[in-house]
Amino acid sequence: MKRDFTHWQRLFLFCLGLFIAGAFAMKWIENDLLFNNRKISILGLELFYHKEKIVGIFSGISDKVKTILEYHLSFDFIFMAGCYPGITCLCIMASAKASGKNIKKILFTLASLQIFGWTFDVIENYYLLKWLKNPVIGDEFDFYHVVVYSKWIIALTGALFAIVIFVGSMFKRKNLKSAI
C-alpha cells in the first residue's frame, strides 16, 4: 500500500511539473494577446464571451496575435497533460487517506472522470483553433459551452474534493497525535 502511494506521489510530482511549465508558458505570452489594445481573456473565450464577440476578436486580430494564441493553445496541451492526470493522482492519494468506503468510491469515480475532463478540454481547444483559422461559429457554440462547463466542473470537483479529504486527514492525524 505504501509503495503504491509513493508511485502516485511521484506521478503527481511529474504532473505538477507539466502543469507548472504549461501554466508558466501560457502566462508568459498572455500579455501579447491583444485586440484593440486590450488583453484577450482566455477565460472570456472559454466561458464569458458571446459568439459574436469571439468572431469579432478572431476576425480582427493580427496574424502575429493569431500565432501567439495558437502557441497559447498549444502550451495548453502540456498544461492538460499535467492537470488531469495530476487531479487523478490527487484523488487516488486522497482515497488512500480516506476511511469511509463511500468516500473512496467517490474519489475513484472523480479520478476516473478526469479522462472526460481532459477530452473535453481537447475538444474546447479544437473549436478555438478551428474558429481562429476560420472565424465562423455555427450552431456548435452551445455544445462548445457544455463541453467547457463540463471540463471545469469535472476538474474542480475532483481537485477540491481530494484536497478537502487530504486536509481533513491531516487534522485527523494531528488530533490523534495530540490525544496520545
C-alpha angles and dihedrals in degrees: 000000000000090000092052090050090052091053091052090048091053092048089048091053091049090050090047089056091052090045093052093043092050093044092048093050092048093046091047094058096035094093090062093058097099135157118180088350092302128109117257108231113224089201087051090055090048103041118000114034117091121231095262093052092052091048089049093050095045091046094047106041121101123252088252092057091044089055092048090050090050088052090048091052090046092053086049088068089059089047090051091050088059099036106053099037087044091055088047089054091048091052093048092047091047089050089058088055095044120096103197122083093220092050089052090051092049091050092048089050092049090048090051093047091061090082087063092047089052091048091050090050090052090050089050091053090046090057094045092049091046092050091044090058094042112016096209115118116192133178092311091084093090091049089048091056093048088053093048095047091046093052091051093047093048095046098043094044092051095045097043095044092050092047092050090052091049093049091045091051090050091054091044091053091046091052091049092051093049091049091057 
